Amino acid sequence: MIRIRNWLPLTLLCWVLSSCAALPDVRGIDDTLQPRAVPTVSGPQGKLSEDRARALLGKRWPKATLDQQAQAALEEAATGVPLIAGNKCSLLFDGPQTMAEMLKAIGTATNNINLETYIFDQDELGQKFADLLIEKQRAGVVVNILYDSVGTIGVPDTFFERMRQAGIHLVAFNPVNPAKLNGDSWKVNNRDHRKVLIVDGKTAFTGGINISDTYAKSSLFRSKSKPTDKSQVGWRDTHIKVEGPAVAAFQYLFIRNWATQDKEDLREASYFPTPVIAGDKIVRVLASEPGGHFEIFKAFSLAMQSASKSIHITSAYFVPDRQTVDTLKAAARRGVDVRIVLPGVSDSGLVFHAGRGFYDELLDSGVKIYQLKLAVLHAKTAVIDDNWSTVGSTNIDTRSFLHNSELNVVVMGSAFAAEMERAFQEDVRDSTLITLEQWRQRPLSDRVKEFAARLMDYWL
């Protein structure tokens, strides 16, 4: 996250006012689960029979089908969330490509637009989104916006008021000012970190990208030019566009989160049109929130614990809990190719140094760590064993797993995983490998910063 990381007075106040929550113990989670013989799969007409699900999964996963089906069944047992078939999933990289696709989708809306975002800045890009959303609202499209009150803490209320006056329904998530509270209790440490856009109940977007001029430029990713000046380079991020039956899951999760913040019902619209098959991708839409069931944390943990070949992670804010560190170390020691692309430069110094505090033991166990050059890394992705992939808003840190509302899409299958792997390898090429010998020769000043930041890692 960009802004709460630098908002320490409030964070420290939260520490005084509340006791520390804890993540569940998921070590050996696969041994405690009782999975179905065949994972549950939903389609346009609802839940598929076990025979139809088995046939579909066998068709989609011709290689190592039993292993992938068993993994999917374990994940369903851990999260309680079924697979959804019949989707088209498109990867989007960096701000310009993602913003163009999102604006295009908004421009084609005919019935409703639901937007949930951590940051919505009053800058050139933010104004462009606001203008188009106002235009669609005035054209008769129902527009609802849920924005985080910390992520937008520096944005004048007049920016949002202009949209309200145009008829758009806006709600600030968990207001910093308790007098403006919409829900029942003031838990200012709990934030809505999701980035979700849903258009007409048919197209959904999610990932790491906020609405901000920070994303006006592209990073080095897939760039023919190789600038050497950081001012010429945009942030490196990843988003995903989903079309098909899974969009209904996005819509349901948006409405559920909205209901926790606003006592009024959403305005009437066709939020759940009849689903149609849009592609061949099988996905699981995972959401988590404070006080929930840790669905994303469990899915990540299970996938890493079950990995037999590779774990390739790209993480913007990497301040892992002890269980995650031990899982990555154990995977590397049993021969899994564990590689992590992390920031070489960051917008948050505390998080940067807190994450580096884990480098030594990870490197010593055989985990390979790369630091992205020049561009600020903000992507949150993973691809495991060439068949399990995820894109979303969740960082590998305690804050994301415990205190944020987050949303990730898990895509099953080798075709999409191959796209993810190609992107990961390109990030590796734009990164510097950190060796254990090199790391242990770092300056004493860096070690002091890491030690100090680790004392606060729970709150970062």
PyMOL commands that set and color helices and strands:
alter all, ss='L'
color gray80, all
select helices_A, chain A and resi 4-6+8-17+29-32+50-60+65-79+94-107+124-138+157-165+178-180+213-215+230-232+247-261+295-306+322-333+349-356+359-365+398-402+414-429+436-439+444-454+457-459
alter helices_A, ss='H'
color red, helices_A
select strands_A, chain A and resi 41-43+46-47+83-93+112-117+142-148+169-173+191-192+196-199+203-207+238-243+281-288+310-315+337-343+368-372+380-384+388-392+404-412+431-434
alter strands_A, ss='S'
color yellow, strands_A
deselect
rebuild
show_as cartoon
